[in-house]
């Protein structure tokens, strides 16, 4: 159970530019993992209050905010942690709980009483209150758009005007108002700014240039860069029972200078000695072994799949004893077509499409 060890009443909230950081800290993740398989029972509010007061320094035992900060959670992922700890380490979770409590009908229970105390404590701090109001506005906006079909009620969701709808955002009406509402005024009085913007945005807003494709691509790449670890994990954790190995000469023909003539075929990272291909297949099989999944059972190739050449491809996967090597269907179709027609024949395209339909349908 977390104890209130600091004499300060206010929690150390995380954030920047007057916005809170809502993600959970590593400590919160550890507590959540430790509690996920546990079963807890909520205690009486009087017992919880006495325990909170006993954990405070003598000078703070009459401070209502300090008592609430030392009160422990009697429900949820972070059971047993204090309200203050929850605001410091799981701000987003607290905001979601408080917003839900404000919309739920009142129920007489120990857990409901504990939630109401958490609501009272969280709304004491202006930044947290602003996040709760934004959460409620977001839920209401989603509901209004669904019920009315009016996308103009969608929230901006970023920047100083994130909790305003696109229709009432001052920036869309700056031509008629003479400028945007100042960020300071926006943060101190969101509802007044919204009412003011709504009354002055009756005129049709001026056309705003759509961002260029380069800008959108830059934003997309920037977004992906924040999720590299997740993307790599998703890619490297995907396994299958069928592999495909393909070689080409087109890339080899483009080699020039000292690299010209050093390779006959290009198979991904192959070189003139074939070391790259062996290292690649060895690393591929080791991924299967490290993940504890069955090795691939079927390998499709574009060449060397018959007679004595059959073992040439199979030797690249010595750990896969039951691996079958077969010619892939596209090269099979090409070989069959070369025996009966040529690409210059006027019905070549029709023949290939009918052949494909026969195989795949």
Secondary structure, 3 states (H helix, E strand, C coil): CCCCCCCCCCCCCCEECCEECCCCCHHHHHHHHHHCCCCCCCCCHHHHHHHHHHCCCHHHCCCHHHHHHHCECCCCCCCCCEHHHHHHHCHHHHHHHHHHHHHCCCCCCHHHHHHHHHHHHHCCCHHHHHHHHHHHHHHHHHHHHHHHCCHHHCECCCCCCCCCECCCCHHHHHHHHCCCCCHHHHHHCHHHHHHHHHHHCCCCCCCCCCCCHHHHHHHHHHHHHCCHHHHHHHHHCCCCCEEEECCECHHHHCCCHHHCCCCCCECCCCCCCCHHHHHHHHHHHHHHHHHCCCCCCEEEECCCCCHHHHHHHHHHHCCCCCCEEEECHHHHHHHHHHHHCCCCCCCHHHHHHHHHHHHHC
